[in-house]
Amino acid sequence: MQPFSRKELRQTLRQARRELHGTARIEREAAILRAISQHPRLKRARHLALYWPSDGEVDLRPLLNRKNTQQQRYLPILMHGSRLRFAPWSASSSLYSNRFGIPEPRIHSRQHLRPTQLDAVLMPLVGFDEHGNRLGMGGGFYDRSFAFRHARRRWCKPLLIGVAFELQRCPTLPAAAWDIPLDGIVTEHGLRLFKSTSAPSLRSPPFSKGK
């Protein structure tokens, strides 16, 4: 039975995510990495944001070091006001831990990108549903950072893709007024864009198996 409150649901899904380990985790993460690497929308992204995993999140770090001279990868930087900026990543990047113990690149703020400057963002999450609703850790950092999407009547960049295991899928999630919906989701079953949030001129095949 699904817990009643968002807090209880968050606790249940975080525990399930942390308990996935061994061969099962390795195989599912490998399938997710293949789906991301092969999807044309993400391959075309010149400025792609990822994240540093914590609390059992899908580990995307192998993507950070894959060579692609046409693409710059970024990691989120937690700013004052609980909003995010995005710092370019390289294999030589110096890291420090933010107040949550999550590594961030140590780089001058002049080199940070605003959320509007990104082409695509791979976002961590605790839970998701088939309507593009995302349950995060509760801090609201991504929702505040991409709140400008509410004011835009037509689809625009960046493309927001949630990253999760299938065990984090929910039948439905309550959406608050400030929640920013996902444009797509990638799990070990592949990457799928939600039709309601995909731009017709940029729409790609709805499902990529990542094989």
N, C-alpha and C positions, 0 to 999 in steps of 0.2 A: 504494500500500500504506500502510495506517495505521501511523504510528510506534508502537513498542512502549511506550515510557514516557510518562507524563503530561507530563514536561518536553519531550520531543520533539514530542508532539502539540500542546502549547501553543505552541511556537515556530513550528510549521508553520501553525497556524490564525491566529496573530497576524500572520504575514507575509502570508498571503492576505487578511486583513482590511485591512491597511495598503495593499495593492496595488490595492484597489478604489477607483477615483477617476473623475473626470469625470462624463459623463452617466449611466453605469451606477450610480454611487453616488447621484447626485442623485435619480434615478428610484426606486431601491430605498428610500432614506430617506423620500421623499415617501409611498410606499405604506405604510411602517411607521407614519408619523405619522397617516395617515388611519385605519388600522386601530385605533390606540390611541384616537384622538379619537371614533370612532364606536361603540366597544364599550360596551354598557350598564353592565357591571360597573365599568368605569373612569370612566364619566361620572357614576355615582352616588357615587363615592368622595369623601368630604369632605376627607380628608387623604391626599394622593397624593405619594409620594416618587419623584423622578427621580434623575438623576446628571449630572455634568458630563463630557463625553466626553474620552477620551485614547487614544492608541495606536490610532487607527483605529476606535474604537467608534462605533456608531450615534449620530448627533447628535440628541438630543431637545431641544435648547435652544429651538427654535421653540415648543414646548409651554409653556415656562416663562412666556412673556409673553402667552399667549392669555387673554383675559378670561373669567373664570368666577367670579361672586360667590359661588357655592355651594361652591367648592373652593379649598383652600389647598395650594400645592405646596411641597415640601421638597427640600433637597439634603443628602447625607450629610456628617457631620462626623466626622473620625477622632479618637477619644478615646484617653486612656491605657488600656493594656490591649488595644489593637488591636480595640476595639469601636466601633460606629457609633452616633451619635445623629443626629437629623435636624433641621435648622434651617429655619424658614420662609423662603421666597424672595419677593422683590418686585422690581420693576424698579429700585427705588432701593437695593437691597441693596449694601452694601460687601463686597468680596471680598478674600481674601488666599490665598496658595498654601500648601498643606500640605507635608509633607516629601517628597511625591512630585511636587510641582509642580502639583497639581490644585486649582483654585479652590474655596474654601469661603466661605459667608456669615460675615461678622464680626458676630456677634450674641451677646448674653449667654446663658450656659448655661441661665438660668431659662426661656428661650423654646424650648429644645430639646425635641423629642419623643423618647420612648423607642420602640423598634421595635414594642412591643405597642400603642402608641397610633395607629398608622397603619392606614388602611383598605386601601391597596394600595401595592405597591412595584414600580417598573420597574427591573430589575436588569441591569447590564452582565454580559457573560460572554465567554469565549473559545470555548467549544464547548458543545453540548447534544446530547441524544439523545431518542428518542421515549418514554422512560420518565421524563422529567422530571429526569434527571441533568444537572448543570451543572458545567462546567470553568471555574474562574475564573482570576485572574492568579496565584494561588498564595499570597496573603497570608492568606486565611481570614477576612477581615473580616466578610463577610456571613454566613458559616457560624457564626461566634462570636456575632454579634449576634442571629441568629434561632434559636439553639440551643434556645430554649424550645419550639419547635415539636415537638421530639422527645418532650417530656414530656406533650404534649396528645394524648389518645386520639381526639378528634374534631377535624374541621377547624375552624379559627378564623382570624380575621384576624391579620395582614394577608395579602391575596392577593399571592403572589409570582410576578411575570411576568418571564421572561427576555426580553431584547431582543437580537436578532442578525440577521445576514444568513443566507440559506439556505446559503451556502458554509461556514458554521460548524457545520452539522449533521453529526453523527457516527453511524455505524451503532449503536454502543453505547459507553458510557463506564463504566469501573470506578468504583463508588461506595464511598467510605470511610465508616466508621461515623459520622464527624462531619459528613458532607455533608448539607446541607438541600435536599431536592428542590424543584423548581419546581412551582407550581400551573398554569402555562401558559407558552406561548412565543409571541412575536410576531416575525414576519419579514416580508419583502416579500410573502409569500403569504397573510398575514392573521394573526389572533390565534386561537389554539386553546387551550382548557383541557384538561388531562389529567383524564380521568374518575376516576382513582384518587385524586386529591387535591382534587376539587371537592366542595363541600358540596351534598347533594341539595336542600336548601331554597333554595340560592342559585345553583344551576346555570343558566347561560345557554346559548344555542345554541352547539354545539361549535366552530363555525368562522365567523369574520367576515372577509369578503373585503376590507373596507376600500375599496370602490369608491364 
